[in-house]
């Protein structure tokens, strides 16, 4: 299908992009890797007057180290995230979730930042960002600001990024040596998650010293399973204790019902999958 | 004379790669949408978003003012109000048939029905303008549920028909004299045996062919040339003439390379008729190509039946009677063969079994949904599903091994030919051999042992074994049988052979490939039969001015009917050449032998080749008296019987009882498709068929909401599996040649689809039967499986405190719901 007509702008710096957004006005859209926006345009579910394409801004690509964090450019493709040694070393949870995104074609096109700003509650990279306490660096007319992941996702398909702003980079605190697993549950390989669980844990002498767990598609935004985390810390890393902690997974969630799953089934899945995700992250056999 | 390839004696059975694939894979071909003609215009269809509504006004003026727009037309503007799209299968004399206009006139009857067309200089302008056409509707109550549609006082889809019942079609073996009375069998079983009754739902499916539908109509003077992504160029030509009152000899239909159909392109579509009308009105070439969403919404759907099945049996498992009561959803209109689809299944419920009494009754029902029609297997997958599920249910009821209960009832190989209770005569088969081979490849006993272990240990992941045996009637079809079923055409097929002066061969076939590999298979057949090289054969098809006669491709008919026509045409070439060879070799015709392309005189070393004869005929300098200078031939072949492929499919499925997740661990099928021309093509057909059959069991379903809106309108929502979602297939074969044709071939195109669905569902039910579960509705989604287990264990449904105010994430439907908000947020969607 053919999108409605729009103006096309391809800035080469972040400043130009912000400028272009200001000039284009309210009905402009930012184009990242195009894996969500292009289908929406083709189906004419959106008809923006202008498209600001970020693909020519080289400073938005790549992964670098900055003290206790790794910093990922918003336009870094999933493929590049997956193949980055810093990510592999310090952010295994992010790598694990990224491996489940779409298929190789999508991972070569789609971008980390784009997936976050799209903020589809079924998207697989939101929960890892929340679990890892990532911080988002956003550029706008008044300069740059940093928003923690816990405040970044405001509701369905909506983030802290304003109409006149662009996401520049994501700072991910290092979780070097932590075990991690992303447990995704979907009906066919290319489908969105019905529910998924992002878990990363640090074990010390057979006990769980620290745990971070976040849920995909259990509400309008990714949800940190704090009750599970609290129940895990200090426990022996064993199947029974993990299973018991996972029973708290649906607390504080507000899942929806759709053609794939009703809310109560999602809650049930969240508990089962949390147990599996944590067990795998902690290296505990089922 | 150019060099000719060495003929090889054994093309038959050789796993050749397909000669058509190089051009298809590299894009060096022309699909219909690639066609571009000088001055060509583009048509877009404005479709109703509502399932049932009265059209109160259509304002085309805003759209007409947009740049590039040449016209916006309603049915009235095209004089199309009186046109009815054809239905060629009136299954009963009193069948109710609504007029099916190419564009809705005063009322729309399904969401997706066209209400106007826009014609513009380019596709984008047509798309833009179609959004500017203003249509006012008064919404009506849609009829969506078949049982409700048949209730007294039901809202009517077509009030002028005074009922939602399209037809009632009944077969009773007692009345037909082909068997005894079902009622008597049931009475006997009630007093000393067992009666098992189940209801199954065949969900609505969407064919989802890869190439969307497309057509181009070029009016040049009186001549109309239509390119169309169709399975049926010949039928389309004749039906276009009949439907629009056009002279048939002025219409040429070309199906170029076509990217899949699965029955979904066995149709005369509203859009093809509209393109013809618009092209004639404007006297310009017009193209229409649908979007994927349009395809899912408005191209015909398949399946959608409710099946009430009753089996009567003796205590030892011998089936004594079978009763089938169906409700079949026609959707809003009858398309080309809509009402006959469930009837194609009527003959297959007895399947491979000796069933003494059979009663079948199908009620066809109109609803406000997209029309249904042929989809891979068409009636036969539904029948096979029902009987194979019932054999498992009967086995469970009686505590008999499910393979054993099948063996107790099936037709034994020495009993062929066998006339069934449904009046078909199966020419050949060996169910014992196929089953034994499948059992061996599967490690049936080992898997049963593992199943027992998992059950005893209470493993949360249970193992199930699903069995499906099947046969089907395909190779449509003997013309007189079709006539007895009131089908609107015959079932013959045509072929011709053209011998070129250089010894090369052109084969013209009346079947119309759309992915099957006919060019390769026909070349192999001709190479063997005529003794020429594989590469010296060119297969021509799909253009009604080149292949002037044919009935096209569907119902696994191409090889068993069209391929035999090719053989018959080759025979005629050889007979003609034999006369000339005798003359050239100065021998008596009786002394001429023909083998591997060479004519020789018995007992001598004198001989000549078919290529030399072709050149001699071209020169025509020295032909026998009264012999025409041509080796070319035509043959039209009408089969005496259907072909009856069969097979045994075994599926091992793991069911995670904690999540409802189903994983197919092993899938083994042994199919008997008679003699095999090309094993690679046969394997490809079986693999694709399995994918589609498994998809019905696990993934695919066209879902309508309460308002009659299709909620699975994109491929993000309608779950077509990819290779990543399917298991490794172990395919084996037995070869029991068909006795009804000279090659011994049977159809293969639908086999995998027919057999696999019940194999998978039987495996899932088998995995959790010990929980007290005896059915799970298709598609067996994780949620459905989990709920079945959950309910069987008596675990109360946990009450959710949450309302459903937020839409679900994932799927483009959810983006639709949010698009208004979303559009306000720059950067919201990337």
Contacts between the chains, C-beta under 8 A, distances in Angstrom:
chain1	res1	chain2	res2	distance
A	1	B	127	7.0
A	1	B	291	4.2
A	1	B	292	7.8
A	1	B	293	7.1
A	2	B	123	6.1
A	2	B	124	4.6
A	2	B	127	4.8
A	4	B	128	6.8
A	5	B	124	7.8
A	5	B	128	7.6
A	21	B	826	6.0
A	26	B	824	6.9
A	26	B	826	7.4
A	27	B	823	7.4
A	28	B	826	5.3
A	29	B	823	8.0
A	29	B	826	6.1
A	29	B	827	7.2
A	29	B	828	7.4
A	29	B	829	6.5
A	30	B	826	5.8
A	30	B	827	4.0
A	30	B	830	6.2
A	31	B	830	6.5
A	32	B	830	3.4
A	33	B	830	6.6
A	34	B	830	7.3
A	35	B	830	7.7
A	36	B	815	7.7
A	36	B	829	5.1
A	36	B	830	5.8
A	37	B	829	4.5
A	37	B	830	5.2
A	39	B	716	7.9
A	39	B	812	6.3
A	40	B	812	7.6
A	40	B	815	5.7
A	40	B	819	7.2
A	40	B	822	7.8
A	40	B	829	5.3
A	43	B	293	6.7
A	43	B	714	7.4
A	43	B	812	6.4
A	43	B	816	7.8
A	44	B	131	7.3
A	45	B	812	7.4
A	45	B	815	5.6
A	45	B	816	5.5
A	45	B	819	4.2
A	45	B	822	8.0
A	46	B	819	5.8
A	46	B	822	6.6
A	46	B	823	4.8
A	46	B	829	6.5
A	47	B	823	7.5
A	48	B	823	7.0
A	52	B	826	7.8
A	103	B	724	7.9
A	111	B	830	7.1
A	113	B	830	7.6
A	114	B	830	3.3
A	115	B	830	7.5
A	117	B	827	5.0
A	117	B	828	7.0
A	117	B	830	5.6
A	118	B	828	7.0
A	118	B	829	5.4
A	118	B	830	5.2
A	119	B	828	7.4
A	120	B	809	5.0
A	120	B	810	6.6
A	120	B	814	7.6
A	120	B	815	7.9
A	121	B	808	7.8
A	121	B	809	3.2
A	121	B	810	7.7
A	122	B	808	7.3
A	122	B	809	3.4
A	122	B	810	3.1
A	122	B	811	7.8
A	122	B	814	7.9
A	123	B	809	7.2
A	156	B	806	6.0
A	156	B	807	6.9
A	156	B	809	7.0
A	156	B	818	5.8
A	156	B	821	7.9
A	157	B	815	7.5
A	157	B	818	5.0
A	157	B	821	7.0
A	157	B	822	4.9
A	157	B	825	7.4
A	157	B	828	5.8
A	157	B	829	7.1
A	158	B	821	7.0
A	158	B	822	7.8
A	158	B	825	5.9
A	158	B	828	6.6
A	159	B	825	7.9
A	159	B	827	7.8
A	159	B	828	7.7
A	161	B	825	7.8
A	161	B	826	7.9
A	161	B	827	5.0
A	162	B	826	7.7
A	163	B	824	7.2
A	163	B	825	6.3
A	163	B	826	4.3
A	163	B	827	7.8
A	164	B	826	7.0
A	165	B	826	7.7
A	165	B	827	7.0
A	166	B	827	6.1
A	167	B	827	6.9
A	185	B	659	6.7
A	185	B	661	7.5
A	185	B	782	7.5
A	187	B	699	6.4
A	187	B	719	5.7
A	187	B	781	6.5
A	187	B	782	6.9
A	188	B	699	6.1
A	188	B	719	5.0
A	188	B	720	7.8
A	188	B	721	5.3
A	188	B	722	6.9
A	188	B	724	7.8
A	188	B	725	4.7
A	189	B	722	6.1
A	189	B	724	3.8
A	189	B	725	5.4
A	190	B	722	6.4
A	190	B	724	7.7
A	191	B	716	7.4
A	191	B	719	6.5
A	191	B	810	7.0
A	191	B	811	8.0
A	192	B	716	7.7
A	192	B	809	6.6
A	192	B	810	2.7
A	192	B	811	6.3
A	193	B	810	6.6
A	194	B	782	7.6
A	194	B	810	7.5
A	217	B	808	7.4
A	217	B	809	5.0
A	217	B	810	6.5
A	219	B	806	7.2
A	220	B	806	4.8
A	253	B	802	8.0
A	254	B	802	4.9
A	254	B	806	7.0
A	255	B	800	8.0
A	255	B	802	6.5
A	256	B	802	7.8
A	256	B	804	5.4
A	256	B	806	5.0
A	256	B	807	6.3
A	256	B	808	4.5
A	256	B	809	7.8
A	257	B	804	4.8
A	257	B	808	7.2
A	258	B	807	7.4
A	258	B	808	3.4
A	258	B	810	7.9
A	258	B	811	7.4
A	258	B	814	7.5
A	259	B	703	5.9
A	259	B	711	6.4
A	259	B	712	7.4
A	259	B	717	7.2
A	259	B	811	7.9
A	260	B	781	6.9
A	260	B	783	6.9
A	260	B	808	7.5
A	260	B	810	7.8
A	261	B	782	7.9
A	261	B	783	5.2
A	262	B	783	6.9
A	262	B	800	7.4
A	263	B	800	4.2
A	263	B	802	5.1
A	263	B	804	6.8
A	264	B	797	6.3
A	264	B	798	4.9
A	264	B	799	7.2
A	264	B	800	4.5
A	265	B	783	5.0
A	265	B	786	6.4
A	265	B	787	7.3
A	267	B	798	6.8
A	267	B	800	6.9
A	268	B	786	7.4
A	268	B	798	7.0
A	269	B	659	6.3
A	272	B	658	5.0
A	272	B	659	5.7
A	273	B	659	7.6
